[in-house]
């Protein structure tokens, strides 16, 4: 999706994650660190009910290459 929009993972500047419960936070935090490495983008995490049994929903804002 990022490449199709003229961006890439290293251009992500903000992530918002929605988790189905606080018990998922530790595992999500580990995955986030592995995915983004030592200089991750800013993020917000919220706990909420998600549709169709989903455990995690993630939205990201990335800068376009110009």
Number of C-alpha atoms within 10 A of each C-alpha: 8 16 10 7 11 13 16 15 14 13 15 18 14 15 16 15 16 19 21 19 14 12 10 13 16 10 9 16 12 10 12 14 12 11 11 13 10 8 8 16 17 11 13 10 15 13 16 13 13 14 10 6 8 11 15 17 13 11 10 15 13 18 16 13 10 5
